[in-house]
Structures are given as C-alpha cells and as structure tokens.
Amino acid sequence: MEKRSKMPKIVGADAGPEGGKQRQSLFDKDGMKGKRVSANYEALGMAPVEEERLSDLMKTRLLAFKARRVKIRYANTYRLEPHNKLRDYLVRNKAQAILTNRLQEAKYDGVSSRSLCASISEEILKAVKELKFDRYKYVVSVLIVEKAGQAINVASRWVWDAQRDTWVSAKCETETFIALALVMACYYE
C-alpha cells in the first residue's frame, strides 16, 4: 500500500536539484486542516483515529463503545390509570401530623416564617413521596398568616384532569397564627 503525502510536489525552477522535492505550501488547506484536528486531539489528550489503521477488533470495540453511549428511549405505555392510586386521607394525615409537630410551640415571626414554610413544605413533600403512589408529581405549598382578626381567602388555579389529579389541605391553628398546607398531586403519564 502506497502512502500518500499531503504536501504538494514542486516542479520546475523552485524544485531544486532533486526535481521531486516536496514542500509545505502556506495555503495548503488539507495540511492546515490536519494540523487543526491534531491540535484538537492533543488538547483533549486523545490520539486521532484513522479509519485505515483500525483493525477489525478495534472497529468492533469502537462500535460497542458507541452503542453503549446511545441513550435508551422507552416506548409510551399509554396507561391512563396508576397501579397505586393516591389515597388522599393518608396524605392529609401525614401533612396534618407534620404541621402539628412543627408548629404547636411556635410563635409568629414575619422574618423567620418564610424559611419555616420552606422547610415544612420540603418535609411534607418527602413524607408524601415515601408513600410511593405510582406516577404522581407533587406540589406542596405552605402558608403561615398572622392572626389579626382578619378573614382569609386562599385561591389556587390549576389546569388538570379532574378524574386523576387531586389536592389535599391541612390546617394548624395556634394563638398567634394560622398555617395552611396544600398538597397538589398531578398524575404523570
């Protein structure tokens, strides 16, 4: 097998005494392309792979490596009902127990109530996920409002399937504040 050179042959007056002397042209695009590619490989710490030099064993290993990197896509099941349907009374009991345990001795503080709401909602979300209801995504919202003789109206809007999606609320009332936890469970196909 004859090895080809990427450098052009110079023939004529510039050729010199050998007549077939090879010299790298400044405008040789193929030579520059090879240099850029090899520089990229050097920067990544890899060696360039040439198809001509690969043995059959190397080709099979390369194909196996590429096949392992392919992301597996699963087909849709089109299952419209969960195997383990959400039972709202279990979620309500968990949320009520967490609210009562965390807030029965607490006093209202406007500054720390934001972080308290976040930690309670994370705890409720973790407890609901441990119930392992099949194919549900959850949104937990905790609201703490100071008691000052006012009325409270809490409204939420959702676009969901009324047959499969549901929500649960739990309330804890102390001398200084009212805490409300909303758990929305949306079925995910």
Solvent accessible surface area in square Angstrom, and as a share of the most:
residue,aa,sasa,rsa
1,M,213,0.95
2,E,151,0.68
3,K,175,0.74
4,R,215,0.78
5,S,59,0.38
6,K,139,0.59
7,M,80,0.36
8,P,53,0.33
9,K,133,0.56
10,I,39,0.20
11,V,125,0.72
12,G,51,0.49
13,A,109,0.84
14,D,104,0.54
15,A,2,0.02
16,G,42,0.41
17,P,135,0.85
18,E,125,0.56
19,G,36,0.34
20,G,40,0.38
21,K,107,0.45
22,Q,77,0.34
23,R,131,0.48
24,Q,68,0.30
25,S,42,0.27
26,L,158,0.79
27,F,179,0.74
28,D,22,0.11
29,K,164,0.69
30,D,94,0.49
31,G,11,0.10
32,M,88,0.39
33,K,123,0.52
34,G,29,0.28
35,K,115,0.49
36,R,146,0.53
37,V,63,0.36
38,S,41,0.27
39,A,52,0.40
40,N,92,0.47
41,Y,60,0.23
42,E,134,0.60
43,A,90,0.70
44,L,129,0.64
45,G,70,0.68
46,M,111,0.50
47,A,75,0.58
48,P,72,0.45
49,V,84,0.48
50,E,82,0.37
51,E,118,0.53
52,E,142,0.64
53,R,175,0.64
54,L,28,0.14
55,S,59,0.38
56,D,115,0.60
57,L,106,0.53
58,M,92,0.41
59,K,83,0.35
60,T,80,0.46
61,R,146,0.53
62,L,56,0.28
63,L,117,0.58
64,A,48,0.37
65,F,94,0.39
66,K,114,0.48
67,A,67,0.52
68,R,176,0.64
69,R,176,0.64
70,V,103,0.59
71,K,171,0.73
72,I,125,0.63
73,R,219,0.80
74,Y,184,0.70
75,A,95,0.74
76,N,106,0.54
77,T,88,0.51
78,Y,175,0.66
79,R,61,0.22
80,L,92,0.46
81,E,91,0.41
82,P,15,0.10
83,H,143,0.64
84,N,49,0.25
85,K,103,0.44
86,L,18,0.09
87,R,106,0.39
88,D,56,0.29
89,Y,115,0.44
90,L,53,0.26
91,V,1,0.01
92,R,100,0.36
93,N,91,0.47
94,K,77,0.33
95,A,1,0.00
96,Q,65,0.29
97,A,52,0.40
98,I,18,0.09
99,L,0,0.00
100,T,51,0.30
101,N,109,0.56
102,R,89,0.32
103,L,0,0.00
104,Q,107,0.48
105,E,153,0.68
106,A,31,0.24
107,K,143,0.61
108,Y,67,0.25
109,D,69,0.36
110,G,48,0.46
111,V,134,0.77
112,S,55,0.35
113,S,16,0.10
114,R,203,0.74
115,S,75,0.48
116,L,46,0.23
117,C,22,0.13
118,A,51,0.39
119,S,41,0.27
120,I,0,0.00
121,S,20,0.13
122,E,117,0.53
123,E,65,0.29
124,I,0,0.00
125,L,52,0.26
126,K,135,0.57
127,A,13,0.10
128,V,0,0.00
129,K,118,0.50
130,E,109,0.49
131,L,46,0.23
132,K,157,0.67
133,F,14,0.06
134,D,40,0.21
135,R,70,0.25
136,Y,20,0.07
137,K,115,0.49
138,Y,31,0.12
139,V,63,0.36
140,V,27,0.15
141,S,49,0.32
142,V,18,0.10
143,L,72,0.36
144,I,20,0.10
145,V,36,0.20
146,E,83,0.37
147,K,77,0.32
148,A,82,0.64
149,G,85,0.82
150,Q,90,0.40
151,A,98,0.76
152,I,68,0.34
153,N,152,0.78
154,V,67,0.39
155,A,99,0.77
156,S,65,0.42
157,R,231,0.84
158,W,109,0.38
159,V,159,0.91
160,W,80,0.28
161,D,56,0.29
162,A,91,0.71
163,Q,138,0.61
164,R,40,0.15
165,D,17,0.09
166,T,39,0.22
167,W,137,0.48
168,V,3,0.01
169,S,38,0.24
170,A,4,0.03
171,K,110,0.47
172,C,15,0.09
173,E,94,0.42
174,T,26,0.15
175,E,147,0.66
176,T,44,0.26
177,F,3,0.01
178,I,40,0.20
179,A,0,0.00
180,L,36,0.18
181,A,0,0.00
182,L,25,0.13
183,V,3,0.01
184,M,8,0.03
185,A,2,0.02
186,C,34,0.20
187,Y,25,0.10
188,Y,126,0.48
189,E,120,0.54
